Structures are given as C-alpha cells and as structure tokens.
Amino acid sequence: MGHVTKHKIHNSVDAASKQRHGFTLIEMIGVLAIIGVLATLMAPNAIRAIDRAATKSESATLSTLAHSLKSYLVENAALPPTSTWTTSLSTYTDLNANSLAVNNRSVGRVLIYDPANSPAQRAIFLSGMRGGLTLPSAANINTAARFAAIWDTADGEIPPTSSWSSWSKWTAVSGSADYLLIERVNLKSIYLDELRTNSVAINNTTTTATSYEVYNRVGAKLANSIIAPSGSVLLSNLAKGDRVLMYATASYSSLVYSHICEGDDKSFDLSDWIASAR
C-alpha cells in the first residue's frame, strides 16, 4: 500500500516538472516576440534620437567656427580665403584642418562670404547631416542675391532654388530640412569697432627734421619716413592697435611719443621734443 502511494507521488512530480518546463519555453517565446515588436517600434525613435544628438553636436561645432572666424578677423584684419579656411581656423579650435573640412557624417562643411561687400560683412557656414545630399560651394553662391536667399532662410527650411538649383534635391527628400545647418556670422560690428580705421596727423613745428614709424598690433613695421622742418604728414587707414612712434631726429632715435590707435582720429604737434595731442 505504501509502495503504491510512493509510485503515484513520483509520477505526479514528473508531470509537474514537465508542465513547468513547457510553460517556461512558451513564456520565453512570448517574451522574445514582445521584444521583437518593441524593437521594431522603438528603432525609428532611437535613430531619430541619434540624429538629434549628432545635429546638436554639429550645431555647437558651427557656433565655435563662427567665433573662430571673428577671432581670426580681429587678429589678422582680414578674412581667410574660402579655399584654405580650414587651415586658417584650425589654430583657433581644438580640431585639425581635416576635421574642420568634414563633419562626423562625412559631409564637407562650406564657408561662404557675402559678395555684397568687399571685405565681406557677413559669412555663412553650411553643414549637412545626411549623406547623399550635397551642399553648394562658395563659387556657387557668387551673387549678393543668392547669399541673401540662404541667409534669410528660416531654420528648419530649405533655401530657394533661386540661390542654388540643387536645393531641389533636398526638398525631394522628406524631412531633409532637419539635416541642414546654417550658421550665420555677422561681421559688421568687428569692422565698426575692432577694425575701424582712423588717421593720425603729425606736425613738425620744429626747425629740424624729425621722423616716425608705424607698427601693427603684432609688431610688424608698416611704414616709416622723415618729416621735414615745419612739415606735416597724414597717416590714414590705421587699424585699431597700430602704433605710431614719433622721434626727435631724422634717424629714428630719441623717441618723443608713442601713440596706440584706438579708433579715433588724432593730430600731434612736435614742438621742443614734446608731442601735444589734439
């Protein structure tokens, strides 16, 4: 009697064990199916999140390039050529010239100057975050109207084909505007403030010859000459930071006065080896 009871218990345990194994396998299949559905649903969102992060990073890089371009203009009193801008600006960023030329989506960045003024008062950096959609070169945007059309394009939109015919390839791709970045750089304030030119008049009211020298902000000599007795000289187109040295002799010795240009016109009278500004 006891033996029969033990046998039945053993069979019950085996059946329960088999049943548990069966349910576990079904549950695993169900979980895998759910994961597959979730992955299918979440994949587009994950891709969009990656694109948004890459676009945000590229926008920050273009902002850095805008500041670098301004710094270059202030220090060099000129803009880098569009053909070599990556080399010129590499010393103002943490990126080398090759990294500046191409973004992390292997699309080349473009620098364009406004042809409306010379030197240019505005600049644009263009970058694309989708392969296969090319950008115009600086040579393509060769009129003020074409430049203005891109400058005036609202964020999240594609510029009109009047500025560049190949924008039509962008508009043919759904959502392509999300992959176009336009960084606008206004340079007018630099020309009006940092690079505003001014003039310096030097009047030699003595009876002997004097002299002067002009150096730019980095110490390179720009000009030098002798001023005859009772003679005058007008130095024009001096940039902010240029230095004018005035001497009591014609041999550029006996420094009388050193003037650093700050954007205002000045006039100096050399009399008895004292320079009086007015």
C-alpha positions as CSV (number, residue, x, y, z in Angstrom):
1,M,0.0,0.0,0.0
2,G,2.8,2.3,0.9
3,H,4.7,1.3,-2.2
4,V,1.8,2.2,-4.5
5,T,1.5,5.6,-2.8
6,K,5.2,6.4,-3.3
7,H,4.9,5.5,-7.0
8,K,2.0,7.8,-7.6
9,I,3.8,10.7,-5.9
10,H,6.8,10.1,-8.2
11,N,4.6,10.3,-11.3
12,S,2.9,13.4,-10.1
13,V,6.3,15.1,-9.6
14,D,7.5,14.2,-13.1
15,A,4.3,15.5,-14.6
16,A,4.5,18.8,-12.7
17,S,8.2,19.2,-13.7
18,K,7.3,18.6,-17.4
19,Q,4.5,21.0,-17.1
20,R,6.7,23.7,-15.6
21,H,9.3,23.2,-18.4
22,G,6.7,23.6,-21.0
23,F,5.3,26.8,-19.7
24,T,8.8,28.3,-19.4
25,L,9.5,27.6,-23.1
26,I,6.2,29.2,-24.1
27,E,6.9,32.2,-21.9
28,M,10.4,32.7,-23.5
29,I,8.9,32.6,-27.0
30,G,6.3,35.2,-25.9
31,V,9.0,37.4,-24.3
32,L,11.1,37.2,-27.5
33,A,8.1,38.1,-29.6
34,I,7.3,41.1,-27.4
35,I,10.9,42.2,-27.5
36,G,10.9,42.0,-31.3
37,V,7.7,44.1,-31.5
38,L,9.1,46.7,-29.1
39,A,12.4,46.8,-31.1
40,T,10.5,47.4,-34.3
41,L,8.5,50.2,-32.7
42,M,11.5,51.8,-30.9
43,A,14.1,51.6,-33.6
44,P,12.9,54.7,-35.5
45,N,12.7,56.7,-32.3
46,A,16.3,55.5,-31.4
47,I,17.5,56.6,-34.8
48,R,15.9,60.0,-34.5
49,A,17.4,60.4,-31.1
50,I,20.9,59.7,-32.5
51,D,20.3,62.1,-35.4
52,R,19.1,64.8,-33.0
53,A,22.2,64.3,-30.8
54,A,24.5,64.4,-33.9
55,T,22.8,67.5,-35.2
56,K,23.0,69.3,-31.8
57,S,26.8,68.5,-31.7
58,E,27.3,69.8,-35.2
59,S,25.4,73.0,-34.4
60,A,27.8,73.6,-31.5
61,T,30.8,73.0,-33.8
62,L,29.5,75.6,-36.3
63,S,29.0,78.1,-33.5
64,T,32.6,77.5,-32.5
65,L,33.6,78.1,-36.1
66,A,31.7,81.4,-36.1
67,H,33.6,82.6,-33.0
68,S,36.9,81.4,-34.5
69,L,36.2,83.3,-37.8
70,K,35.6,86.5,-35.8
71,S,38.8,86.0,-33.8
72,Y,40.7,85.4,-37.0
73,L,39.4,88.7,-38.5
74,V,40.2,90.7,-35.4
75,E,43.8,89.4,-35.1
76,N,44.6,89.4,-38.9
77,A,42.4,92.3,-40.1
78,A,41.4,90.1,-43.0
79,L,39.2,87.0,-43.6
80,P,40.7,83.7,-44.5
81,P,40.2,82.6,-48.2
82,T,37.4,80.1,-48.7
83,S,39.8,77.7,-50.3
84,T,42.0,77.5,-47.2
85,W,39.8,78.4,-44.3
86,T,40.1,75.1,-42.6
87,T,43.9,75.5,-42.2
88,S,43.5,79.1,-41.1
89,L,40.9,78.4,-38.4
90,S,42.4,75.2,-37.2
91,T,44.7,77.2,-34.8
92,Y,41.6,78.8,-33.3
93,T,39.8,75.5,-32.4
94,D,40.6,72.0,-31.0
95,L,40.1,70.4,-34.4
96,N,42.7,70.0,-37.2
97,A,42.1,71.1,-40.7
98,N,40.8,67.8,-41.9
99,S,38.3,67.6,-39.0
100,L,37.1,71.1,-39.9
101,A,36.6,70.2,-43.5
102,V,34.3,67.2,-42.9
103,N,31.7,66.7,-40.2
104,N,31.1,63.4,-38.4
105,R,28.6,62.3,-41.1
106,S,31.4,62.6,-43.8
107,V,29.8,65.7,-45.3
108,G,32.0,68.6,-46.2
109,R,31.4,71.9,-44.4
110,V,31.3,75.1,-46.6
111,L,32.2,78.7,-45.8
112,I,30.6,81.3,-47.9
113,Y,31.2,85.1,-47.8
114,D,28.6,87.7,-48.8
115,P,29.6,89.2,-52.2
116,A,27.6,92.4,-51.5
117,N,30.7,94.0,-49.8
118,S,34.4,93.8,-50.0
119,P,35.7,92.9,-47.5
120,A,32.7,90.8,-46.7
121,Q,30.4,92.0,-43.9
122,R,28.7,88.6,-43.4
123,A,29.5,84.9,-43.7
124,I,27.7,81.6,-43.7
125,F,28.8,78.1,-42.6
126,L,26.8,75.3,-44.2
127,S,26.8,71.7,-43.0
128,G,24.6,68.7,-43.8
129,M,23.9,65.7,-41.6
130,R,22.6,63.4,-44.3
131,G,24.8,61.6,-46.8
132,G,23.9,61.9,-50.5
133,L,22.7,65.5,-50.1
134,T,25.4,67.8,-51.3
135,L,26.0,71.4,-50.4
136,P,26.8,74.4,-52.7
137,S,30.3,75.6,-52.9
138,A,31.4,79.1,-52.3
139,A,31.7,79.5,-56.1
140,N,28.0,78.6,-56.5
141,I,26.9,81.4,-54.3
142,N,28.5,84.2,-56.3
143,T,25.9,87.0,-56.1
144,A,24.6,89.0,-53.2
145,A,21.1,87.9,-54.0
146,R,22.0,84.2,-53.8
147,F,23.8,84.8,-50.5
148,A,20.8,86.7,-49.1
149,A,18.4,84.0,-50.1
150,I,20.3,81.5,-47.9
151,W,20.9,84.0,-45.1
152,D,17.2,84.8,-44.9
153,T,16.1,81.1,-44.9
154,A,14.4,80.2,-41.7
155,D,15.7,77.4,-39.5
156,G,14.0,74.1,-40.4
157,E,13.5,75.1,-44.1
158,I,15.4,74.6,-47.3
159,P,16.7,77.7,-49.2
160,P,15.0,78.5,-52.5
161,T,16.4,77.1,-55.8
162,S,17.0,80.7,-56.9
163,S,20.1,80.6,-54.7
164,W,21.2,77.2,-55.9
165,S,19.3,74.9,-58.3
166,S,20.4,71.7,-56.5
167,W,18.3,72.6,-53.4
168,S,15.6,70.8,-55.3
169,K,17.3,67.5,-54.5
170,W,16.9,68.4,-50.8
171,T,13.3,69.3,-51.0
172,A,12.6,66.0,-52.8
173,V,13.7,64.1,-49.6
174,S,11.1,64.1,-46.8
175,G,12.4,65.8,-43.6
176,S,15.6,66.9,-45.3
177,A,15.4,70.4,-43.6
178,D,16.2,68.7,-40.3
179,Y,19.6,67.7,-41.7
180,L,20.6,71.2,-43.0
181,L,22.5,73.5,-40.7
182,I,23.1,77.2,-41.5
183,E,25.4,79.2,-39.2
184,R,25.1,82.9,-39.9
185,V,28.1,85.1,-38.9
186,N,27.6,88.9,-38.8
187,L,31.0,90.7,-39.1
188,K,29.8,94.3,-39.3
189,S,30.4,95.1,-35.6
190,I,34.1,94.0,-35.9
191,Y,34.7,96.4,-38.8
192,L,32.9,99.2,-36.9
193,D,34.7,98.7,-33.6
194,E,37.8,96.4,-33.6
195,L,38.9,97.2,-37.2
196,R,37.7,100.8,-37.6
197,T,40.3,102.7,-39.4
198,N,41.5,106.2,-38.3
199,S,44.1,108.8,-39.2
200,V,47.0,110.4,-37.4
201,A,48.4,113.8,-38.3
202,I,51.9,114.7,-37.3
203,N,53.0,118.3,-37.5
204,N,56.7,119.0,-37.1
205,T,56.7,122.6,-35.8
206,T,60.5,122.5,-35.0
207,T,63.3,123.7,-37.2
208,T,65.0,120.3,-37.5
209,A,63.9,117.1,-39.3
210,T,62.1,114.5,-37.3
211,S,60.8,111.0,-38.1
212,Y,58.1,108.5,-37.4
213,E,57.4,104.7,-37.7
214,V,54.2,102.7,-37.8
215,Y,53.8,99.2,-36.5
216,N,50.8,96.9,-36.5
217,R,49.4,95.2,-33.4
218,V,51.7,92.2,-33.9
219,G,54.9,94.3,-34.2
220,A,55.4,94.3,-38.0
221,K,56.6,97.6,-39.4
222,L,54.1,99.2,-41.8
223,A,55.8,102.5,-42.6
224,N,58.5,104.9,-41.7
225,S,59.6,108.3,-43.0
226,I,61.3,111.6,-42.2
227,I,59.3,114.8,-41.6
228,A,61.0,117.9,-42.8
229,P,61.2,121.0,-40.6
230,S,57.8,122.7,-40.4
231,G,56.4,119.8,-42.4
232,S,53.4,117.6,-41.8
233,V,52.3,114.1,-42.6
234,L,48.8,112.5,-42.5
235,L,48.7,108.7,-41.8
236,S,45.4,107.2,-42.9
237,N,43.7,103.8,-42.8
238,L,45.3,102.9,-39.5
239,A,43.7,100.0,-37.7
240,K,42.9,99.7,-34.1
241,G,46.0,98.6,-32.3
242,D,48.5,100.1,-34.7
243,R,51.3,102.0,-33.0
244,V,52.8,105.3,-34.2
245,L,56.3,106.2,-32.9
246,M,57.4,109.8,-33.2
247,Y,61.1,110.7,-32.9
248,A,63.0,114.0,-32.3
249,T,65.6,113.2,-35.0
250,A,65.6,112.1,-38.7
251,S,67.5,108.9,-37.7
252,Y,64.6,107.3,-35.8
253,S,66.2,107.9,-32.4
254,S,65.2,109.9,-29.4
255,L,61.6,108.7,-29.1
256,V,59.3,111.6,-28.3
257,Y,55.9,109.9,-28.2
258,S,54.2,106.5,-28.8
259,H,50.6,106.5,-29.8
260,I,48.4,103.4,-30.0
261,C,45.4,103.8,-32.3
262,E,42.0,103.2,-30.6
263,G,39.7,104.2,-33.4
264,D,39.7,107.9,-33.1
265,D,41.5,110.4,-35.4
266,K,44.4,112.3,-33.7
267,S,46.7,115.2,-34.5
268,F,50.1,115.7,-32.9
269,D,52.4,118.8,-32.8
270,L,56.1,118.1,-32.3
271,S,57.5,121.2,-30.6
272,D,60.6,121.3,-28.4
273,W,60.6,117.5,-28.5
274,I,57.2,117.4,-26.8
275,A,54.3,115.8,-28.6
276,S,51.0,117.5,-27.8
277,A,47.9,115.7,-28.9
278,R,44.7,117.4,-30.1
